[in-house]
Amino acid sequence: MQPRIPRQASGEQDGRRPDGIDLDDRFSAELASAVSGARRRAARDGDPQIDTAHLLHSLLECDAEARALLGDGPRTARVLGYLVQRSIGYGLRWQSAVEDSGAVPVVTGVAGFSPPAAAAMEEACARAARRGAVRAGGVDLLAALVADPQARAVEVLARAAVEPDAVLARVESHFESTS
């Protein structure tokens, strides 16, 4: 029987990449917490990899700033409701399937993440670097998650009547007002 969550390569057992770069060194405390939560959620749900919906769910639980940019309270509650339903069986059609939207290039070297989730993590770090930040934050990840229209996170947002383009516009406006 194959394990549900892929084992980490020997060089990654301590959470570090083989090249010695600790992924958490690239993340704010909130984002590191969200990634840890997504990892636990995927394992608990029996999913083979952390996908963009796991990341969105944990991000909304861990990062108040990202949660606020999603929209008003009822909108966020609807999104979290869909995500909870997914974790208790709503998303069973996703289990045992790798998330691969085809809309983003495959990113290698991030064990345990679906290709779109790995690409979103890399894009979050790139967004932070473009604005001169040392670490990516939850808002960077939120923007990266909503950028792939075929990602599971975007599917959840659509079911909750949340427009990804509107979320991205709020994120961009947020960064313009804080710079």
N, C-alpha and C positions, 0 to 999 in steps of 0.2 A: 504494500500500500504506500502510495506517495504521500509525503507530508503536505498539508494544506498550505502552509506558509513556507516559501523557499528558505532553505538554510543559507545563512550568510557565508560568504567565502571566508577561508581561514584568516585572511587579513582584515576582515570586517567584524570579527567576533566581539570586539570591544566597542563597536559602534563607529569605528574609524574606517575611512576608505583605505585601500591598499597603498595609496600614494602618501599616506600620513596626514591628509587633510581631514580634520574633524568637521563633519557637516554642521554640527551645532555651533561651531565657531563662526559660521556664515549667517546664523539666524539670531534674531532678537529672542529674548526670554519667552515672549508670548508665542512666537513661531516655533521655537524648539518644543515648547509644551504641546502645541497643536500637533506637531509631527509625532511626538511620543504618543499622544492620545489616538491619533489615526492608526498608528502601528498596533496599539492594544485593541482598538475597535476591529481592525481587520482580522486579527488573531481570534478574537472572541466571536466574530461573525462567521469564522471558518472560510474567509475569502483568501484566495491564493496570493493576492498582492494588495498593497495599499492603493486605492484608486482615488480619483478626484473627489468623489462623494465622501469618502472617509476623511479626506483632508478638509473639505468644506465643513463637514459636521463638527470636527474637532476645532477647527478655526473659529467657528461661530460660538462654540462653548468657551474657548480660551481667550479670545481677543475682543474686548468691548469696542475698540475702534473699528475693526473690520465689521463687527455685528451692526454698529451704527450706520456704516456706509451701505449696508445691504438695503436699508430702507426703514420704514416705520415699524413699530413694535408688532402689530398684527402680521405684517408681511414676514418678518423674521420668525414669528411663531409658526406660521404656515410652513416655511422652509424647514424649520426644525421638526415640525410634525411629520413631514414627508420623510426626512432623514431617519427619524425614530421608527416610522413604519417600515422603512427599508431594512433597518437593523433587526427588526423582529419578524421579518418574513416578506415584507412588501417587495423587496428586491431580490427574491430568490432566483429570478431569471438571470441575475448578474453573477450569482455564485458559481465558482469553478470556471469562470470565463475571464480572460485577461481583457482589461479595458484597452482598446486601441482604436482611437477615432480616425486615424489616418490623416488628421488635419495638422498634426505636428510631427516634426522629425523625431525618430526614436533616439532617446538619450541613453547611453550605456554607462555602466559603472555605478548605478544607484540600485543596489540589490533590494528586492522586496517591493518595489514600486511598479505600478503599471506604466507603460510608456508615456501616456499623457500626464500622469501624476509626476513622473520624473522630469518631464519637460516643463511642467508648471513650477516645480521647485527650482530648476535651473533659471527659468525666466524670472522668477521672483528675485533671485540673487542678481541677475543682470539688471533688472529694473532698479534695484537698490544702488548698484554700482553706477548706473547712469546718472542718478541724482546725487552721487557723492557720498552715499551712506556706506558705512563699514559692514553693517548687517542688514539682511532682508527682514522685513517685518510682516505681520499678518496682512496688512493692507496690500503689500507687494504680492503676496500669494493670492489674495482675493482677486486682484486684477489679472493675474496669470491664469487663474482657474476659469474666469468668465470669458477669457479670450478664445478658447477652443469651443466652437459651437457644437461639436459632437461629443464633448466630455460628459461623463455621468453627472458631474456637478451642475452643468448647464441644463441637463435634462430635469434634474430635481428643481432647479430654479424655475424652469418653464412650467412645471406642474403646479408650482406655487404662485404662478402669475407674476414672476419677477423677471424683468427684462435685463439680460446680461449687459446690453449696451448702456442702459441707464446706470447700472452699478459701476461700469467702467468709467462713465462720465463723472459720477460722484467721486470716484477714486482720483481721477485726474484733477478735478477741482480741489479736492482735499490737499493734494500735493502742491498745487499752485498757491493755495492760501497759506500753507505752512512754510513756503520757501522764501 
